[in-house]
Amino acid sequence: MGTPDFAVPSLRALLENGYDVVGVFCQPDRPKGRGHKLAACPVKELAVSAGIPVFQPERIKRAEGVEMLKSCAPDLCVTAAFGQLLSQEILDIPPLGTINVHSSLLPLHRGSAPINWSIIKGDQVTGVTTMFTDKGMDTGDILLMRETPIGEKENAGELSDRLADMGAQLLIETIRELEKGTLRRIPQDHDKATYEPKMDKELGRIDWTKPAREIDWLIRGATPWPGAFTTLAGDAGEQTIKVFELVLREGNPAGQPGEIVTADAKMGLVVSCGDCDVELLTIQMPGAKRMNAKDYLRGHTIDTGVCLGKA
């Protein structure tokens, strides 16, 4: 059971290690792109290419989804970024239970966006956890865990790719220990649990009154989705600027939070924040492609003295 790119390495690892995958459950096809045509998710694409039956119930815990899973008669279920909560009725179907591949060091960062939040919260270390799924939100017993440092400039997309591969390896190790009868269950310390909400577009809005380090965490944690952004008011109305990368400048801020203090092709696009100035390295203006800010300023003008994020 899985849907996005993060789940693909886990499915591929099961196939490459000789496990009989009797069915794949993923979210229904969704409209995608400018044409809004229905598109298959990455897990479905791999499953179809491997000749595995694919099931896409709108809600797996409804009667239709329950019957689909029963028809597969699985010994063990595996979930990785499936995107749906499992009912007790679903959990009772596989006799060996359900193992989840979760992209954080539980009980930290329970919820649907642990990779994003681990960066946004400024964690220096993260990892993957395999756990036996229960009815709660990532509350089941921990099985195996593996840590990894978060790169100083690593964004959520890059970290997700690394953790997806780590999770696939840990999944195979977990199943092998289950087969040998050596798998230990470690109850989570619920008092130490943290839970973060789903990501939405508004969470990517930059608050320039915050310290530069926190703004950097937000930008990297929101890349590639939902994307960090700010707004610039002008004669043509309010424009949205997407920000993908910045670098901190030492010293006190030269202007008010959000104020553009430098904007030229040589010195770059420099903005003041809560504790210093930052140079925006990679941006995307409305109707333009993502590009280096200095390159953009070679052919366009952005006024200094105005404040980003203010109407």
Summary of the structure (lengths in Angstrom):
residues: 311
radius of gyration: 22.5
end to end distance: 44.8
largest distance: 69.2
contacts: 982
relative contact order: 0.10
helix: 29%
strand: 26%
